[in-house]
């Protein structure tokens, strides 16, 4: 028994890629060599994953610090419990002497 042709409206084509599909395909392409490397050198892969996690975490903290300085126009460091150092940007309309 033959099957009727599929309705073109119900088929999903790759002619409309989404960012999620693009990211998933790149991750899949990167995962294959990483899996092969993990089989042969597991310590190197563990070190790479730790380094990647450190970079992501450090990047997030740096982004938050930049946003805080941009919003508050100053940053305060506390040294040894009682000493504070404040670094502040002067307003743009101040005239320097």
C-alpha positions, -999 to +999 in steps of 0.1 A: +000+000+000+014+033-010+016+063+014+003+097+004+028+125-001+036+145+030+021+179+033+048+205+028+034+227+055+040+200+082+076+192+072+104+211+089+132+222+067+166+236+075+158+266+054+148+285+085+176+280+110+172+293+145+200+304+168+193+274+190+198+250+160+230+268+150+244+266+185+234+230+188+251+221+156+283+239+165+284+222+199+279+188+183+307+194+159+330+205+188+319+176+210+331+148+187+368+158+188+365+166+225+351+131+232+379+115+212+404+136+232+387+127+265+392+090+257+429+093+251+439+121+275+413+125+302+435+147+324+440+172+296+403+174+290+397+179+328+422+207+328+405+223+298+371+221+314+384+236+346+401+264+327+369+271+307+348+272+338+373+296+354+372+319+323+334+319+322+331+327+360+358+353+358+341+369+327+308+371+346+324+388+376+344+412+354+312+421+335+293+428+368+322+449+381+322+470+349+285+475+351+288+485+388+316+510+380+296+523+350+264+528+371+280+541+403+310+559+387+332+547+416+345+515+433+356+510+469+382+484+480+384+475+516+419+467+528+427+449+561+393+455+576+396+492+584+411+509+555+391+518+524+403+530+490+378+546+467+385+551+430+361+575+414+357+590+379+354+627+379+323+641+363+327+650+326+316+686+332+343+694+359+371+716+347+406+705+358+429+732+370 
